[in-house]
């Protein structure tokens, strides 16, 4: 991107910037949903609400004003969360990521919240460029 901008190829540099941003966002969303999926069966409390989640699917949620059971979708086959359920899983994962410091968690899997930020794509590109130029 810097090389394109230096060559005054601003439209191409903007395109690379936008594509890099889109890729970074997609990788972050994937990491959030995967962290929730890796939890297995998770019981989460924050003092006001209690959620039960299994394989990134919301099974129950209890709040002071809304106790009840959610109609969960069937368990995903082969560890893959169908696209139709990803929005709910992403919404939950983002909430848990932001509020991880105040949650009480019991899980059968691993609890990886807050999810660490991914590597900077500029760092990846620079290390790739270094590897390519050293091969030449």
HELIX and SHEET records of a PDB file:
HELIX    1   1 UNK A    2  UNK A    6  1                                   5    
HELIX    2   2 UNK A   10  UNK A   38  1                                  29    
HELIX    3   3 UNK A   77  UNK A   79  5                                   3    
HELIX    4   4 UNK A   83  UNK A   98  1                                  16    
HELIX    5   5 UNK A  100  UNK A  102  5                                   3    
HELIX    6   6 UNK A  121  UNK A  135  1                                  15    
SHEET    1   A 5 UNK A  68  UNK A  69  0                                        
SHEET    2   A 5 UNK A  57  UNK A  63 -1                                        
SHEET    3   A 5 UNK A  49  UNK A  54 -1                                        
SHEET    4   A 5 UNK A  41  UNK A  45 -1                                        
SHEET    5   A 5 UNK A 104  UNK A 107 -1                                        
END                                                                             
